[in-house]
Amino acid sequence: MTIGLNAFILLSGLLFAIGLLGVALRKNTIVLYMSLELMLNAVNLALVAFSRYNGTMDGNLFVFFIITVAAAEVAIGLAIIVALFRLRQTVMVDQLTALSR
């Protein structure tokens, strides 16, 4: 039994929707960040599924670059979150209203 393209696209769409709901409804910056990463991984899953379906390596190549950029994003994003927490003692988005003290 093989899993078809429809199942992968459905799973990718579901993961993207969960990530989108997390970004839209949550106020914690760490949860927002995890939701963005979930959306990014949903796109990666769709790219790999289409790549396998078409029999090419194009999608896999895009995924490699996306993961590389995501690793840099994680390092910079978490550093910003830690700096905001040290400055304001909170990670809630609605309490971060100004860029300076």
Secondary structure, DSSP 8 states (H G I E B T S, - for coil): ----HHHHHHHHHHHHHHHHHHHHH--BHHHHHHHHHHHHHHHHHHHHHHHHHHT-SHHHHHHHHHHHHHHHHHHHHHHHHHHHHHHHS--BGGG---S--
